[in-house]
Amino acid sequence: MTRKQATIAVRSGLNDDEQYGCVVPPIHLSSTYNFTGFNEPRAHDYSRRGNPTRDVVQRALAELEGGAGAVLTNTGMSAIHLVTTVFLKPGDLLVAPHDCYGGSYRLFDSLAKRGCYRVLFVDQGDEQAITGSAGR
C-alpha cells in the first residue's frame, strides 16, 4: 500500500533514533562534534554543514518527492549557486528573468563572466524573448 503524502510528512523520522531511542527526532541546533582521530570526522563535524536534524528533513523531502536524496542549504542564494554550478557547464545557456533578485542577477552574471556558463536575462512578459532564447 502506498502511503499518502500527509502520512509521509508527519511520520518521517519517527522512531528512527537508533542511538537513544527517541520517538520524535530531537532538534540539533548547533554543535561541533568530536573526531575519532586526527582528520577522521564522524558522520557530522559541524552543524552548519549537516546534523542529525537536517538528515531527517532531507530523508523526508526525498521520500515526499520520490527522489534518491535531498540537499538542504542554508540560504536561497547557496541553493541557486549549488544548482547552477553542479548542473550547468561551460557553453550551457541559463535563461533568467531580467528582474530577478539582485543577488541572483549578480551571481549569474559573475559566474557567466568566469566562463561557468552563458546567461541571458529576458523579460518574462515577452513571450518572443523567451522562445527566442531557446535556439541560442
N, C-alpha and C positions, 0 to 999 in steps of 0.2 A: 504494500500500500504506500502510495506517495504521500509524504507529509505536506501539509499546507504551509504557505509562506509564513503565516502568523505563528504557526506552531514552531517552525524552524527558528524564527526570530526570538520567540520567548524562551525556548528551551536550549538554545545554543550555549554551551559552556557549563550547563548544569551537571553536577556530579562528575566533572572532568578532572578535578584536582586530585591526582594520584598521590601527591606528596603529603598533603594534610587532610584530605577527605572533605574539603569544603563543599557544601551543597551548591551554594551560589558562588560564582567566581569572585575572589577578592579584587579590590581595585589597588593596583600598584601605582602610586602617584609618582614617586621619584626615588631613585635609589641608584647606587653603584653596586656592583656585585664583585665578590672576590673571585680570583682566578685559582685554578687547581695548581698552577705553576707559572713561572715566568713565560709570558707570551702564550699562555694556554687558557683562554677565556672559556667560560661555560656557555650555555645557550644564550645568555644575556650578559653584557658587560656594562651597559649604561642605559638607563631608562629612556632617554631621548631617542636612542636608536631602536629600541624594542624592549618589551617587557611582557610578562605573562598576560596582563590585561589586554594588550594590543594583540597578542597571539589569539586570544579567544574571539576578539572582534573580527580579526582577519579570517579566521576559520568560519565564523558565522556569515560574513559577507560572501565568501567563496561558495558556501553551501546555498545561500539565498539566490545567488546569481548563476549557480551551476558551473562555477569556474574551478580551475585546478588550484587556484590560490588567490590571494588578495594582498595588496600592499597599502598600508596606511602611511600617509605623510603628515608632517607637522603643519603644513600650510598649503593653501591652494597653489601658490607660486612654486613650491617644491614639487607638487604633483604635476604641474604643467612642465616644469623643467625635466622631470623624470620621463614623462611620456614622450616629449619631443626628442630628447637625446637618445632614448632607447629605440624608438620606432622609426625615426627619420634618419636618413643617411645623406651624405653629400650628393647634391643633384635632385633630391626629392623636393617637391613643392608643398609648402604649408600655406593654405589659404585661410586668412584670418580676417575678422571684421576690422575695418579701419578705425572704428570707435571702441575697440576692446579696452579693457582695463589698462591703464598706463603702464603698470609694471609688466604686464604680459607683452604689451607692444614693445617696450624696451628690451625685454628678454628675447623675443622673437627676432627683433632687428639685430641685436648684438650677436646672437648665435648665427644668424644668416651671414653677417659680415665676416664672421670667422670661418665660413665655409661649411658649417654643420649641415645646412640645407638652404633652400631658397625660400623666400617668403613673399607673398603677395597680399597686400591689405586691400580689401574690397568693401564697397558699400553693400551691406546685406539687403538693402531695399532695392537694389538694382539687379534684377534677375539676369540681365545680359552680362553684367560684370562677373557674376558667379559662374554662369555657364561658360563664359569666355575663358575663365581661368582653367577649365578642365584640360584644354589642349596645350597648355604651356609647359 
